[in-house]
Amino acid sequence: MSSHNANTIAAKTPGAGYLHTNDYLKLIGVVDLPPLTSPFDPGYDPVTLDSHIDQSAHLMSILKISMACWMIADERSTRKKIQSAKARGVPTVTGGGPFEIAVAQNQLQPYLDLCADIGVSRIECGEGFTDLRADARDIVRMAHDRGLEVQFELGKKHGGAFRDEVINELIDQGSRWLDAGAIQLVVEARESARGVGLFDDSGNFNGDFADRFARAFGLGIVMFEAPNKPSQFAMLEHFGRNVHLCNVRLEELLRVEIYRRGLHSDAFGKANLRCGNPEPAMAVEGAV
């Protein structure tokens, strides 16, 4: 039986399982993309998180495990989350807050030991609400000694929207951490994307400042926090589908990814997001 006839039979047999969503996406010109979103677990229970991973693991570049919530949740639940991600090939990263507190309390070594024992793939470092005096190379070396990767977050949490003179300072800081062995950088936006980082007090996105980070590091290295719908859509419209977004809530991941692929009504008309040229259409059955 030809594939066309088989598909025709399948189309007339609901639930037959011969047709697949990926095949259809190719027909309408949706391109294959690597995982380009780092979602954020705000402290869900293991069952809920496992369901999200089961549904969307192929879309997750790396999963951020809450803020410090994982430290005060039942440890068995935290370990279940890490193992669930690992079983589906999704790396995990801790948030930067616990790192900053560990350094401020002179407990960086125990913190790194704990992260390694819990099983995360990576830690996030930063100076979002503290001032770091330790050398980046020493910190990265300590992490690597425990099998942990490092990413660094750029920007203060309480410093307001970026000013022009701050951008160069942050680029220099990011370069130092990359030279020290960090593998990715994150641009701060907190959970509001208002009055912080690339967003002014009204939530307006500063594309010129974002471009400076992208030119300095490339979209393969720098990730942009996009914690809500306006920030997510603004980033995708500005950079196109290849921008790496992070701090996206798990329940918003699929919405981000349909926008990235031009499958959202607001994205379909955007030249840098719209689906590509579709494959030639087959004749409509019964048409004359």
Secondary structure, DSSP 8 states (H G I E B T S, - for coil): --HHHHHHHHHTSTT-----HHHHHHHTT-------EEEEE-S--HHHHHHHHHHHGGGBS-EEE-SSHHHHS-HHHHHHHHHHHHHTT--EEE-HHHHHHHHHTT-HHHHHHHHHHHT-SEEEEE-SSS---S-HHHHHHHHHHTT-EEEEEES-SSS-B--HHHHHHHHHHHHHHHHHT--EEEE--TTT-SSBBTB-TT--B-HHHHHHHHHHH-TTTEEEE--SHHHHHHHHHHH-TT--EEEEEGGGHHHHHHHHTT-STTTTT-TTTS----------TT--
